[in-house]
Amino acid sequence: MAGYFELVDAPDGGYRIRMIDAAGDLMAVSVTFPTKRAAVAGIAQAREIAGTGLVRDRSGDGQSAIMASMAKRRTAGAGRGSSLTGGTLAATKRTRAHH
């Protein structure tokens, strides 16, 4: 099994999505959605982003060249699976939280 999404109650009301990897470890937590229907739509959006989204390195350690190389490998292997898909959602949510 590759992992799964969990729909959970948000502490401030509404719902959140947790992305869990195959080992059962938490990979990402979403923003709060007002309804279950919106949360389910959020899962569809997360799948789209994970499958096709670019990787943007906004870290301060200067590793953008490594990330660009990984992104090129991911693009070259499109359709055959990718090891980068799991971290995309977490990185996206962290970026949104800081803006």
Rosetta constraint file for C-alpha pairs under 8 A:
AtomPair CA 1 CA 22 HARMONIC 5.79 0.50
AtomPair CA 2 CA 21 HARMONIC 6.44 0.50
AtomPair CA 2 CA 22 HARMONIC 5.03 0.50
AtomPair CA 3 CA 19 HARMONIC 7.50 0.50
AtomPair CA 3 CA 20 HARMONIC 5.48 0.50
AtomPair CA 3 CA 21 HARMONIC 4.16 0.50
AtomPair CA 3 CA 22 HARMONIC 4.25 0.50
AtomPair CA 3 CA 23 HARMONIC 7.67 0.50
AtomPair CA 3 CA 24 HARMONIC 7.46 0.50
AtomPair CA 4 CA 19 HARMONIC 5.99 0.50
AtomPair CA 4 CA 20 HARMONIC 5.35 0.50
AtomPair CA 4 CA 21 HARMONIC 6.56 0.50
AtomPair CA 4 CA 22 HARMONIC 7.59 0.50
AtomPair CA 5 CA 17 HARMONIC 6.43 0.50
AtomPair CA 5 CA 18 HARMONIC 5.58 0.50
AtomPair CA 5 CA 19 HARMONIC 4.59 0.50
AtomPair CA 5 CA 20 HARMONIC 6.08 0.50
AtomPair CA 5 CA 43 HARMONIC 7.54 0.50
AtomPair CA 6 CA 17 HARMONIC 5.51 0.50
AtomPair CA 6 CA 18 HARMONIC 4.99 0.50
AtomPair CA 6 CA 19 HARMONIC 6.41 0.50
AtomPair CA 6 CA 20 HARMONIC 7.47 0.50
AtomPair CA 7 CA 15 HARMONIC 6.72 0.50
AtomPair CA 7 CA 16 HARMONIC 5.91 0.50
AtomPair CA 7 CA 17 HARMONIC 4.79 0.50
AtomPair CA 7 CA 18 HARMONIC 6.55 0.50
AtomPair CA 7 CA 39 HARMONIC 7.41 0.50
AtomPair CA 8 CA 15 HARMONIC 5.59 0.50
AtomPair CA 8 CA 16 HARMONIC 5.35 0.50
AtomPair CA 8 CA 17 HARMONIC 6.22 0.50
AtomPair CA 8 CA 18 HARMONIC 7.38 0.50
AtomPair CA 9 CA 13 HARMONIC 6.85 0.50
AtomPair CA 9 CA 14 HARMONIC 6.14 0.50
AtomPair CA 9 CA 15 HARMONIC 4.54 0.50
AtomPair CA 9 CA 16 HARMONIC 6.16 0.50
AtomPair CA 10 CA 14 HARMONIC 5.40 0.50
AtomPair CA 10 CA 15 HARMONIC 4.75 0.50
AtomPair CA 10 CA 16 HARMONIC 5.52 0.50
AtomPair CA 10 CA 32 HARMONIC 6.42 0.50
AtomPair CA 13 CA 32 HARMONIC 7.94 0.50
AtomPair CA 13 CA 34 HARMONIC 7.47 0.50
AtomPair CA 14 CA 32 HARMONIC 6.15 0.50
AtomPair CA 14 CA 33 HARMONIC 5.52 0.50
AtomPair CA 14 CA 34 HARMONIC 4.49 0.50
AtomPair CA 14 CA 35 HARMONIC 5.87 0.50
AtomPair CA 14 CA 36 HARMONIC 7.75 0.50
AtomPair CA 15 CA 32 HARMONIC 5.52 0.50
AtomPair CA 15 CA 33 HARMONIC 5.12 0.50
AtomPair CA 15 CA 34 HARMONIC 6.36 0.50
AtomPair CA 15 CA 35 HARMONIC 6.48 0.50
AtomPair CA 15 CA 36 HARMONIC 6.48 0.50
AtomPair CA 15 CA 39 HARMONIC 6.55 0.50
AtomPair CA 16 CA 29 HARMONIC 6.90 0.50
AtomPair CA 16 CA 30 HARMONIC 5.57 0.50
AtomPair CA 16 CA 31 HARMONIC 6.19 0.50
AtomPair CA 16 CA 32 HARMONIC 5.01 0.50
AtomPair CA 16 CA 33 HARMONIC 6.10 0.50
AtomPair CA 16 CA 39 HARMONIC 6.71 0.50
AtomPair CA 17 CA 29 HARMONIC 5.79 0.50
AtomPair CA 17 CA 30 HARMONIC 5.19 0.50
AtomPair CA 17 CA 31 HARMONIC 7.71 0.50
AtomPair CA 17 CA 39 HARMONIC 6.81 0.50
AtomPair CA 17 CA 42 HARMONIC 7.96 0.50
AtomPair CA 17 CA 43 HARMONIC 7.32 0.50
AtomPair CA 18 CA 26 HARMONIC 7.01 0.50
AtomPair CA 18 CA 27 HARMONIC 7.48 0.50
AtomPair CA 18 CA 28 HARMONIC 5.74 0.50
AtomPair CA 18 CA 29 HARMONIC 4.58 0.50
AtomPair CA 18 CA 30 HARMONIC 6.45 0.50
AtomPair CA 19 CA 26 HARMONIC 6.12 0.50
AtomPair CA 19 CA 27 HARMONIC 5.41 0.50
AtomPair CA 19 CA 28 HARMONIC 5.13 0.50
AtomPair CA 19 CA 29 HARMONIC 6.45 0.50
AtomPair CA 20 CA 24 HARMONIC 5.59 0.50
AtomPair CA 20 CA 25 HARMONIC 5.48 0.50
AtomPair CA 20 CA 26 HARMONIC 4.67 0.50
AtomPair CA 20 CA 27 HARMONIC 5.50 0.50
AtomPair CA 20 CA 28 HARMONIC 7.35 0.50
AtomPair CA 21 CA 25 HARMONIC 5.45 0.50
AtomPair CA 21 CA 26 HARMONIC 6.54 0.50
AtomPair CA 21 CA 27 HARMONIC 6.39 0.50
AtomPair CA 21 CA 86 HARMONIC 7.86 0.50
AtomPair CA 27 CA 86 HARMONIC 7.08 0.50
AtomPair CA 27 CA 87 HARMONIC 7.10 0.50
AtomPair CA 27 CA 90 HARMONIC 6.58 0.50
AtomPair CA 28 CA 87 HARMONIC 7.90 0.50
AtomPair CA 28 CA 89 HARMONIC 6.48 0.50
AtomPair CA 28 CA 90 HARMONIC 4.69 0.50
AtomPair CA 28 CA 93 HARMONIC 7.81 0.50
AtomPair CA 29 CA 90 HARMONIC 7.10 0.50
AtomPair CA 29 CA 93 HARMONIC 7.62 0.50
AtomPair CA 30 CA 93 HARMONIC 6.49 0.50
AtomPair CA 31 CA 93 HARMONIC 7.31 0.50
AtomPair CA 33 CA 38 HARMONIC 5.90 0.50
AtomPair CA 33 CA 39 HARMONIC 5.47 0.50
AtomPair CA 34 CA 38 HARMONIC 6.70 0.50
AtomPair CA 34 CA 39 HARMONIC 7.71 0.50
AtomPair CA 35 CA 39 HARMONIC 6.33 0.50
AtomPair CA 36 CA 40 HARMONIC 6.14 0.50
AtomPair CA 37 CA 41 HARMONIC 6.34 0.50
AtomPair CA 38 CA 42 HARMONIC 6.14 0.50
AtomPair CA 39 CA 43 HARMONIC 6.39 0.50
AtomPair CA 40 CA 44 HARMONIC 6.62 0.50
AtomPair CA 41 CA 45 HARMONIC 6.32 0.50
AtomPair CA 42 CA 46 HARMONIC 6.04 0.50
AtomPair CA 43 CA 47 HARMONIC 6.19 0.50
AtomPair CA 44 CA 48 HARMONIC 6.37 0.50
AtomPair CA 45 CA 49 HARMONIC 6.19 0.50
AtomPair CA 46 CA 50 HARMONIC 5.97 0.50
AtomPair CA 46 CA 89 HARMONIC 6.43 0.50
AtomPair CA 47 CA 51 HARMONIC 6.04 0.50
AtomPair CA 48 CA 52 HARMONIC 6.04 0.50
AtomPair CA 48 CA 53 HARMONIC 7.36 0.50
AtomPair CA 49 CA 53 HARMONIC 4.54 0.50
AtomPair CA 49 CA 88 HARMONIC 7.31 0.50
AtomPair CA 49 CA 89 HARMONIC 7.18 0.50
AtomPair CA 50 CA 84 HARMONIC 7.98 0.50
AtomPair CA 50 CA 85 HARMONIC 4.71 0.50
AtomPair CA 50 CA 86 HARMONIC 6.76 0.50
AtomPair CA 50 CA 87 HARMONIC 7.97 0.50
AtomPair CA 50 CA 88 HARMONIC 5.59 0.50
AtomPair CA 50 CA 89 HARMONIC 6.29 0.50
AtomPair CA 51 CA 85 HARMONIC 6.11 0.50
AtomPair CA 53 CA 88 HARMONIC 7.37 0.50
AtomPair CA 54 CA 71 HARMONIC 7.07 0.50
AtomPair CA 55 CA 67 HARMONIC 6.91 0.50
AtomPair CA 55 CA 68 HARMONIC 7.67 0.50
AtomPair CA 55 CA 71 HARMONIC 6.52 0.50
AtomPair CA 55 CA 88 HARMONIC 6.78 0.50
AtomPair CA 56 CA 64 HARMONIC 7.86 0.50
AtomPair CA 56 CA 67 HARMONIC 7.53 0.50
AtomPair CA 57 CA 63 HARMONIC 7.27 0.50
AtomPair CA 57 CA 64 HARMONIC 5.43 0.50
AtomPair CA 57 CA 67 HARMONIC 6.54 0.50
AtomPair CA 58 CA 64 HARMONIC 7.87 0.50
AtomPair CA 59 CA 63 HARMONIC 7.63 0.50
AtomPair CA 63 CA 67 HARMONIC 6.60 0.50
AtomPair CA 64 CA 68 HARMONIC 6.13 0.50
AtomPair CA 65 CA 69 HARMONIC 6.25 0.50
AtomPair CA 66 CA 70 HARMONIC 6.26 0.50
AtomPair CA 67 CA 71 HARMONIC 6.10 0.50
AtomPair CA 68 CA 72 HARMONIC 6.24 0.50
AtomPair CA 69 CA 73 HARMONIC 6.40 0.50
AtomPair CA 70 CA 74 HARMONIC 6.20 0.50
AtomPair CA 71 CA 75 HARMONIC 6.18 0.50
AtomPair CA 72 CA 76 HARMONIC 6.15 0.50
AtomPair CA 73 CA 77 HARMONIC 6.22 0.50
AtomPair CA 74 CA 78 HARMONIC 6.13 0.50
AtomPair CA 74 CA 82 HARMONIC 6.11 0.50
AtomPair CA 74 CA 84 HARMONIC 7.32 0.50
AtomPair CA 77 CA 81 HARMONIC 7.01 0.50
AtomPair CA 77 CA 82 HARMONIC 7.19 0.50
AtomPair CA 78 CA 82 HARMONIC 7.46 0.50
AtomPair CA 84 CA 88 HARMONIC 6.90 0.50
AtomPair CA 85 CA 89 HARMONIC 7.80 0.50
AtomPair CA 86 CA 90 HARMONIC 7.69 0.50
AtomPair CA 87 CA 91 HARMONIC 6.13 0.50
AtomPair CA 88 CA 92 HARMONIC 6.03 0.50
AtomPair CA 89 CA 93 HARMONIC 6.12 0.50
AtomPair CA 90 CA 94 HARMONIC 6.15 0.50
AtomPair CA 91 CA 95 HARMONIC 6.11 0.50
AtomPair CA 92 CA 96 HARMONIC 6.26 0.50
AtomPair CA 93 CA 97 HARMONIC 6.15 0.50
AtomPair CA 94 CA 98 HARMONIC 6.51 0.50
AtomPair CA 95 CA 99 HARMONIC 6.69 0.50
